[in-house]
Amino acid sequence: MMSGNRTIDACWKDEIQSESERSRVERSIDWEEALHLYENVIAGESKALQVRAIINVARLADHAPDDILARTIPVLVELLGSPIGNSSPSIQEAAAHCLKCIACQGEGALAVIIGQSGAISSILRLLPHSHCRLQRLLLKCLRNIVTFGDLNRMIVVRNGGLEIILNMFNSCPDGSRRFLLEILSALALLREVRRVIVSLGGLLFLVESARCGSMISRTRAAQAIGLLGLVRRVRRMLVDSGAIPALIDLLRDGDVSTKLVAGNALGVISSHVDYIRPVAQAGAIPLYAELLQGPDPMGKEIAEDAFCILAVTEANAVTISEHLVTILRGDNDEAKAAAANVLWDLSGYKHSLSVIQNSGAIPILVELLGNGNGDVREKVSGAVAQLSYNEVDRVALADAGAIPTLIDMLQDESEELRDNAAEALVNFSEDSLLCDRICDAFSNPSFQTMQDRLIQIRASDARLAVFDTDEH
């Protein structure tokens, strides 16, 4: 027996001391022979050798071929699911630990095999009655299984796993709570699970999972919060459960992908007027400004949308404009274009007209109108065109030297630049104090086309206004 034991150790790396020696042995292992020896030990009667062999499989899970690992799964699942009377706790602990290690391999494929082999039902059967080490190992194993694929998550839910996990929050030791949170965040990616979480009062735990655990798990929780936040009633419950500070933490401390998810979820929360101030007061505006300056185009879109929501209140608009001006003064052209795009949107808000002018943005916009790159100039020209509808802003634009630049832009190759410049100049032409300064534009085809277009639009708007009045 001892001779056989040494052979197993040689194959499964039980007592190899140095990393270099381990690597050498791993390269020289005959995996088929090792699997055969493992199966012989498992079929034997020595519980100690069985545990040792299972632990050795777990140790080599990072290096063994996927097909070899897949062939160990049925026996491991059988050992895990054996009645307590027929299997010592150490065997079940070893099996749970080994399945946990295997589930991380094969880019999720092995986790799916484990889930479809009956391991999930065994884990859920054991969990409510487990304690200490076995409970932790079962939770770790289940966490790794549900991390990969909706199918495993569905198996957990259909076997009553969600209710078991939620019930365990009230009794599970603090050391195992993280695993519960990470399991819950994975399950919450399923729509039907999110509904049950709400109905069973589990939103507090979901928000907690956005604060604690691995960053991947916290990101999943933030995604679930964003999806749940689309429902008005649930949005209030999420806010009451502390979702805003949890998402703020992720937006500040997360990696790029986490910030995108958290920023989007926070935008969903802030889309209701009651939560605009709390989101801003929690520190969202400077974090969205950072997202606007980041490398991801989606991050810029999320930040732009969030700013347009938060700027509904004048105090927020002032703070946002200050950040946008700082970005416009910087050297990040993509961020400048995004900032100009936000100002374009904000210039349509009544209270934002004075805010933009007081922020000092107009002289910077005019400078970029003549010296920025193509995308920046297009976005800036849109903001200038929108600002030109306001008398005070027209004067500020003219004083900053916008008119000569706008006239030159009527000859630009970009149709969008020509249209935006023409729109602004038409508005200048209707200002009795400024019309003489744009006489050089009157004969330009782009100016004339835009003038005719705006006349038609205004006439159509007037007819609609009369129609609405008659209807009422």
Buried (B, 14 or more C-beta within 10 A) or exposed (E): EEEEBEBBBBBBBBEBEEEEEBEEBBEEBEBEEBBEBBBBBBEEEEEEBBBBBBBBBBBBBEBBEBEBBBBBBBBBBBBBBBEEEEBBBBBBBBBBBBBBBBBBBBEBEBBBBBBBBBBBBBBBBBBEEBEEEBBBBBBBBBBBBBBBBEEBBBBBBEBEBBBBBBBBBEEBEEEBBBBBBBBBBBBBBBEEBBEBBBEEEBBBBBBBBBBBBBEBBBBBBBBBBBBBBEBEEBBBBBBEBBBBBBBBBBBBEBEEBBBBBBBBBBBBBBBBEEBBBBBBEBBBBEBBBBBBBBEEEBBBBBBBBBBBBBBBBBBBBBBBBBBBBBBBBEEBBBBBBBBBBBBBBBBEBEBBBBBBBEBBBBBBBBBBBBEBEBBBBBBBBBBBBBBBBBEEBBBBBBEBBBBEBBBEBBEBEBEBBBBBBBBBBBBBBBBEEBEEBBEBBEEBEBBBEBBEBBEEEEEEEEEEEEEEEEEE
